Every structure is written in structure tokens, then in C-alpha cells.
Amino acid sequence: MSGGHHGVVGAQPDVPPRGARGDGGAATVGSPRLVLDLAVVRARFRALRAALPAVEAAYAVKANPHPDVLALLAAEGASFDLASVGELDACLLARAPSTHLSWGNPVKKVSDVRAAAAAGVIRFTTDSPADVDLLARHAPGAAVCVRLGVADEGSATPFAGKFGVDVDEAVALLRRARAAGLRAEGVGFHAGSQQRDPHAWDRGIALAARVVTAIGDHDAPVELNLGGGFPSGHADGPAPSVDECARAIRGALAQHAPRWSPRLVAEPGRVVVADAGTLVAEVVLVAERSGRRWVYLDVGRYQGLAETENEMVVYRLRTPGHDGHPTGPVVLAGPTCDGDDVLYRRADVRLPLDLAPGDAVEFLGAGAYTASYASVGFNGLPPLPTVVVGSTSADLPALEESPR
């Protein structure tokens, strides 16, 4: 895609509307803003597919549901992992075929299932008897994938038992689904978001292989969902590459399931969009408090930096115009009146000593879980706007009313 016009969107937390495109560029949008490079999104998606060519890549829409991201990935032939009716509508507007959509959230309302079925979605993830029964009533004949609960050590955000079942429960759910007229096609797992241990996929594949043994070859699932968790690089330590994760997945399949040849699906999100985004902020105040230097920005946990909670993600920072200047440790905080709106107290974050109000601070690798996490108006602050670069309007299909 060629560079040129830029799109500006006031992103909503779930499905941001497409913004107008013009020649003003990122500089015409105030701070804070997320600058998103679609050329990087495309490159990261293609790198993932090159590393895992036999795997259906279902983009996790929650990572960044910007319409231009979805349209680009739909044009690349991606599938999509959905969690809400809002994400369903966004994918339909991006012209993603319903056959490329799967509902990955095992917690669903009746209205969710009805809307998905009406739109032609026939693939659902489940992990409870009540949800299987719900699908049988409102999406008869649908294909289901049972989610396993796996150990997710090494993840920045472990699920801590919120989702997933054990081997015996998975077998029982597959049989229940089949008896209810559903297609009990798959078993899957999620290694945990921002998973830094590539062997985490080994644990999940080993557990899935135990399900196959327990249920028998005749009823064995024909799909294995490898979930998401593929990490991106930040300042808080190294992260394995997509190629390293792919090698671990291939090794685990060869070790644990040499005779099982399921269709493979993965749900990448962060790894596709994180490096495409730079969150541009502005220094509001620098103050000394109890012997520590505090730097307050015009963006914080409620405007898109939710993943700094518990310092889960420590972003790489850049301060334009201050290259080579002496630096020192800081406490980095957001602008709101909330005492929890502190980004980093413990992490060794160092910023230029001459940093002053009005200076820019850029968060690198911020394309995932930022704009989609921003509040709609806490303290009267607007959602984080997204500025799209790296494309022209001619590169992306015009969006129409949803066919749903």
C-alpha cells in the first residue's frame, strides 16, 4: 500500500468508526494520539503466515478493531476471532466472509448467538455444559471447539482459571455437543497473552493429545486451536519471535500427536498490530515528590495504557529532540484525578533530565490493546484517536452497511 492520505478516527472501545481521510497527517491531530502504520500490520501478518503456513490465522479483533486494520486483513485472506456483536458487525463491514469468522468467547448471551447465527457464523468456542446447550438451541448444527484450561506461566496476563476445562470435562462436552446435534469438531487452548515461553504451546498440545486418546480415534476432534499469546517486544525483557513459537509448536505436534493430523487454527492479535503503533503523548508536568522525579503525561491508564496495570507491559519510550541527553529515573503517571493512574513506579524507566512540559514522549509497540481499551470519557477526556498512515483510501474497500 502506498503512503499518502491519512485517516483520523476517534476510536470507540469496541468498534471505532472509520474516520475521514485527508492530507493533514498525524501532525494535525493533537496529543495524545495513536499513529498506526498499516504497512507494518501487513508485514507482521505475512510474517506470521510464513512461519505457520499450515495454520489458519484468525486475527483476534479485540487487539485492535480499527476498520482499516480489519479491511486490510480481510483483503489478506485472514480469518477473525470474535468476542461480541460489535466485533461481528465490524468484521462484516470490513467484508470478511462469514465463513472466516469464529466466535471465540465461551461466555455468550442468547442474543449473541442469535446474531452470529443470523450472520452466517457457524464456528463457536465453548467450555461449559450450559453454553453447549445454548448453542444447540440457537445455532443448531454449528461447529464447536472445546477450550482446555492450560498452565499459562510465562504470560503477562494469565487467565487464572477464568476459562477452560480439564481432559475429562472436554471429552464430556464434545460428546454432549455431538448428542445435541452440534458438530463436535475441535479442541483448543490459549497459552496466555504476551506469552514469553514458547514451550507454553507444548503444554497445550500435550493436553489436547490426551483428549484425543481419551475420546478415541473415531470421535477425535478434527481441529486444534492453538489460541493466541504470540508476543511482541517491549522494554521489560526479550520475547520469542514468531519463528521460535512456530518451531515449538511443530516440535510439540511431532512429540505428542504424531498420528493425529488436525486442521490447525491460531488466534494472533498483539503480534500482528503491536509494532505498527506509536502512542504519542505530551508532558504536562514534571515535579519532585519525596525525592523522586514524577513526570505526568496527557495519557494514562484510562486513555489507552491499560496494560501498564501492575506494570504488566513496560513500553519502550522515545523522546524526540532529546537524543543523547542525560537521563534519570522517573515515576511516570497519567493526567487523571485517579490515584491508580500511575504507569510505572517500580520499573526502571529513565527519561531526559531536561524533559519539560510540552515535550513529546512516544510509546513504541503500542498498536495492540491501547485504543480499544481507552475509556469513553473518564474525567471528561475523550477516547484515544487513531491516525492511520501507510495507505490511501484507494487501497481499502469502501465500507457499506452491515449485511447482518
C-alpha positions in Angstrom: 0.0 0.0 0.0 1.3 3.4 -0.9 1.8 6.2 1.6 -0.3 9.4 1.2 -3.6 10.3 2.8 -4.1 9.7 6.5 -7.2 8.5 8.3 -8.2 10.0 11.6 -10.6 8.1 13.9 -11.9 8.9 17.3 -11.7 5.3 18.4 -14.5 3.7 20.4 -13.6 0.9 22.8 -15.2 -1.8 20.7 -15.8 -0.8 17.1 -14.3 2.6 16.1 -15.9 4.2 13.1 -13.8 4.9 10.0 -12.6 8.5 10.1 -12.2 11.0 7.3 -9.1 10.8 5.3 -7.2 13.9 4.3 -3.8 15.5 3.8 -3.5 16.9 7.2 -1.5 14.0 8.6 -0.6 13.0 12.1 0.7 16.4 13.0 -2.8 17.9 12.7 -4.2 15.6 15.4 -3.5 16.7 18.9 -1.8 14.7 21.7 -2.4 12.1 22.8 -2.9 10.0 19.6 -2.1 6.5 18.3 -0.3 6.5 15.0 -0.9 3.2 13.2 1.1 2.1 10.2 -0.9 -0.3 8.0 2.3 -1.3 6.1 3.7 -2.8 9.3 0.4 -4.6 10.1 0.5 -6.3 6.7 4.2 -7.2 7.1 3.6 -8.7 10.5 0.6 -10.7 9.3 2.6 -12.1 6.3 5.5 -13.0 8.6 3.1 -14.9 10.8 1.7 -16.8 7.9 5.2 -17.6 6.6 6.2 -19.0 9.9 3.0 -21.1 10.3 1.9 -21.7 6.7 -0.4 -24.7 7.6 -2.3 -22.7 10.2 -5.5 -20.7 9.7 -4.7 -17.3 11.1 -7.8 -15.9 12.9 -7.0 -12.3 13.9 -8.1 -11.5 17.5 -10.2 -8.5 16.8 -10.0 -7.2 20.4 -6.3 -6.4 19.9 -7.1 -3.5 17.6 -10.5 -3.4 15.9 -9.8 -0.3 13.7 -11.8 -0.6 10.5 -8.7 -0.1 8.3 -6.9 -2.9 10.1 -9.8 -5.3 9.6 -10.2 -4.3 6.0 -6.5 -4.9 5.3 -6.5 -8.3 7.0 -9.7 -9.3 5.2 -8.1 -8.5 1.9 -5.1 -10.6 3.0 -7.4 -13.6 3.5 -7.3 -13.6 7.3 -10.0 -15.2 9.4 -11.3 -13.4 12.5 -11.7 -14.4 16.2 -14.8 -12.6 17.6 -16.0 -11.9 21.1 -19.0 -9.6 20.7 -21.8 -8.5 18.4 -19.8 -5.2 17.9 -16.8 -7.1 16.6 -19.1 -9.2 14.4 -20.5 -6.1 12.8 -17.0 -4.6 12.4 -15.8 -7.7 10.5 -18.9 -7.8 8.3 -18.4 -4.1 7.5 -14.8 -5.0 6.5 -16.2 -7.5 4.1 -14.9 -10.6 5.9 -16.8 -13.6 4.7 -18.9 -15.2 7.5 -17.1 -18.5 6.8 -13.9 -16.7 8.0 -15.5 -15.7 11.3 -15.4 -17.8 14.6 -16.9 -16.8 17.9 -14.0 -17.4 20.4 -15.6 -16.1 23.5 -17.0 -19.0 25.6 -19.3 -16.6 27.5 -22.3 -15.7 25.4 -25.8 -14.3 25.7 -28.7 -15.7 23.7 -28.7 -12.5 21.7 -25.0 -13.0 20.8 -25.6 -16.5 19.4 -28.7 -15.5 17.5 -26.9 -12.5 15.9 -23.9 -14.7 15.0 -26.1 -17.4 13.5 -28.2 -14.9 11.6 -25.0 -13.5 10.1 -23.8 -17.0 9.0 -21.3 -17.7 11.7 -21.1 -21.4 12.3 -18.0 -21.8 14.4 -18.0 -21.3 18.2 -15.7 -22.0 21.2 -17.3 -23.4 24.3 -16.2 -24.6 27.8 -19.4 -25.3 29.7 -22.5 -27.6 29.5 -24.9 -24.6 29.7 -23.1 -23.0 26.7 -23.2 -26.2 24.7 -27.0 -26.3 25.3 -27.3 -22.6 24.3 -25.6 -23.3 21.0 -27.7 -26.3 20.3 -30.9 -24.3 20.8 -29.9 -21.1 18.9 -27.2 -22.3 16.4 -28.2 -25.8 15.6 -25.7 -27.7 13.6 -22.9 -25.3 14.4 -19.3 -26.5 14.8 -17.9 -26.2 18.3 -14.4 -26.2 19.7 -13.9 -27.0 23.4 -11.4 -24.9 25.2 -9.0 -26.5 27.6 -7.6 -24.9 30.6 -3.8 -24.9 30.4 -1.0 -23.7 32.7 0.0 -20.3 31.3 3.1 -19.5 33.2 5.3 -17.0 31.3 2.2 -15.0 30.3 1.9 -11.3 31.1 -1.8 -11.8 31.7 -2.6 -15.3 32.8 -6.2 -16.3 32.7 -6.1 -17.7 36.2 -8.8 -20.3 35.7 -11.4 -18.0 34.1 -11.7 -20.2 31.0 -11.1 -23.8 30.1 -11.8 -27.3 31.2 -9.8 -30.4 32.0 -9.4 -33.5 29.8 -12.4 -35.4 31.2 -14.6 -32.4 31.1 -13.5 -31.7 27.5 -14.4 -35.3 26.5 -17.8 -35.0 28.1 -18.5 -31.6 26.4 -17.6 -33.0 23.0 -19.9 -35.9 23.5 -22.7 -33.6 24.8 -22.3 -31.4 21.7 -22.5 -34.3 19.4 -25.6 -35.7 21.1 -27.2 -32.3 20.8 -26.8 -32.2 17.1 -23.7 -29.9 17.0 -20.5 -30.7 15.1 -18.0 -31.5 17.8 -15.1 -30.6 15.6 -12.4 -29.1 17.8 -10.3 -28.7 20.9 -8.1 -25.8 21.7 -6.4 -23.7 24.4 -4.9 -20.3 25.0 -1.3 -20.0 26.3 -1.9 -16.6 27.9 -1.5 -13.1 26.4 2.1 -11.9 25.8 3.4 -15.4 26.3 7.2 -15.3 26.6 7.7 -19.0 26.9 7.4 -20.7 23.5 7.1 -24.1 25.3 3.7 -23.0 26.6 2.2 -24.3 23.4 3.8 -27.6 24.2 1.7 -27.8 27.3 -1.5 -27.1 25.5 -0.8 -29.5 22.6 0.1 -32.3 25.1 -3.3 -31.7 26.9 -5.2 -31.8 23.6 -3.5 -35.0 22.6 -4.7 -36.5 25.9 -8.3 -35.6 24.8 -7.8 -37.4 21.5 -6.6 -40.5 23.4 -9.4 -40.4 25.9 -12.2 -39.9 23.3 -10.8 -42.4 20.8 -9.8 -42.1 17.2 -13.3 -42.5 15.8 -14.6 -39.4 17.6 -11.3 -37.5 17.7 -11.6 -33.7 17.0 -10.6 -32.7 13.5 -9.4 -29.2 14.6 -6.8 -28.0 17.0 -7.0 -24.3 18.0 -3.6 -23.1 19.2 -5.0 -19.9 20.6 -3.1 -16.6 20.8 -0.5 -15.3 23.1 2.2 -14.7 20.4 4.2 -11.9 22.0 5.7 -8.6 20.9 8.9 -7.0 22.1 8.9 -4.4 24.9 11.3 -2.9 27.4 10.7 -5.4 30.1 12.6 -8.4 28.7 13.1 -10.4 25.5 10.2 -12.0 23.7 10.4 -15.1 21.4 9.9 -14.5 17.7 7.1 -15.9 15.7 9.6 -18.3 14.2 10.6 -19.6 17.7 7.0 -20.1 18.6 6.4 -21.9 15.3 9.3 -24.3 15.9 8.0 -25.1 19.4 4.5 -25.8 18.0 5.8 -28.1 15.3 8.0 -29.9 17.8 5.1 -30.4 20.2 2.8 -31.7 17.5 5.5 -34.2 16.4 6.1 -35.3 20.0 2.6 -35.5 21.4 0.4 -36.2 18.4 2.4 -37.9 15.7 -0.7 -39.8 14.3 -3.2 -37.0 14.8 -3.4 -34.6 11.9 -6.0 -32.0 12.8 -6.7 -28.8 11.0 -4.8 -26.0 12.8 -6.1 -22.6 13.8 -4.4 -19.8 15.7 -5.7 -16.5 17.0 -2.9 -13.9 16.8 -3.6 -10.4 17.8 -0.8 -8.5 19.5 1.9 -9.9 17.3 0.1 -8.5 14.2 -0.6 -5.0 15.3 1.6 -4.0 18.3 4.7 -2.9 16.3 2.5 -0.9 13.9 1.5 1.6 16.6 3.2 4.5 18.3 1.3 6.3 21.0 2.3 9.9 21.0 1.9 11.7 24.4 2.9 15.1 25.8 4.5 16.0 29.1 2.1 18.0 31.3 4.0 18.4 34.5 7.4 17.5 36.0 7.6 17.5 39.8 9.8 16.3 42.7 7.9 14.3 45.2 9.5 12.6 48.2 12.9 12.6 46.5 11.6 11.1 43.2 11.0 12.8 39.9 7.5 12.5 38.7 6.6 13.0 35.0 2.9 13.5 34.2 1.7 12.9 30.7 -1.6 13.7 28.9 -2.3 10.0 28.5 -2.6 7.3 31.2 -4.3 4.0 32.1 -7.7 5.3 31.2 -6.8 6.7 27.7 -5.3 3.6 26.3 -2.4 2.4 28.5 -4.5 -0.1 30.5 -1.8 -2.8 30.1 0.5 -0.8 32.4 -1.6 -2.1 35.2 0.7 -3.8 37.7 3.4 -2.8 35.2 2.4 -5.8 33.1 3.8 -4.2 29.9 6.7 -1.8 30.1 6.7 0.0 26.8 9.8 1.2 25.0 9.9 5.0 25.2 11.3 7.6 22.8 11.7 11.4 23.4 12.1 13.2 20.1 14.6 16.1 20.3 16.4 14.7 23.3 18.7 12.1 21.8 21.9 11.8 23.8 20.7 14.0 26.6 21.4 12.8 30.2 18.6 10.7 31.7 17.4 9.8 35.1 14.8 7.6 36.8 11.2 8.7 36.9 7.8 7.8 38.1 5.6 8.0 35.1 1.9 9.0 35.7 -1.2 9.8 33.7 -3.3 13.0 33.9 -6.5 12.0 35.7 -7.5 12.5 39.3 -7.5 8.8 40.0 -4.7 7.6 42.3 -4.3 4.4 40.3 -3.4 6.4 37.2 0.3 5.7 37.6 2.0 3.9 34.8 5.4 3.0 36.3 6.7 3.2 39.9 8.9 0.1 40.1 10.1 -0.3 36.5 13.5 1.3 35.8 12.1 4.0 33.5 14.6 6.7 32.6 13.8 9.9 30.8 15.9 13.0 29.9 16.7 15.3 32.8 15.7 18.3 30.8 12.3 17.0 29.8 9.7 19.8 30.3 6.0 20.4 29.8 5.1 20.4 26.1 7.8 17.8 25.2 6.7 14.6 23.4 7.1 11.1 24.9 6.4 8.3 22.4 5.3 4.7 23.5 6.6 2.3 20.9 5.0 -1.1 20.1 1.6 0.3 21.2 -0.6 -0.8 18.4 -2.4 -3.5 20.4 -4.7 -3.1 23.4 -4.5 0.7 23.5 -7.2 2.5 21.5 -9.5 -0.4 22.0 -9.0 -0.2 25.8 -9.5 3.6 26.1 -12.4 4.8 28.3 -15.2 6.8 26.6 -14.8 9.9 28.8 -13.3 9.4 32.3 -12.5 12.8 33.8 -14.0 14.3 30.6 -11.1 13.1 28.5 -12.0 11.8 25.0 -11.1 8.3 23.7 -7.7 7.9 22.2 -7.8 9.0 18.5 -6.1 6.8 15.9 -4.2 8.3 12.9 -3.7 5.7 10.1 -0.7 6.0 7.9 0.8 3.8 5.3 -2.2 3.5 3.0 -4.5 5.5 0.7 -8.3 5.3 0.6 -8.0 3.6 -2.8 -6.2 0.7 -1.2 -9.1 -0.2 1.1 -12.6 -1.2 0.1 -15.4 1.3 0.8 -17.4 0.2 3.8 -21.1 -0.4 3.5 -24.0 -1.0 5.8 -23.6 -4.3 7.6 -25.5 -7.2 5.9 -26.5 -8.5 9.3 
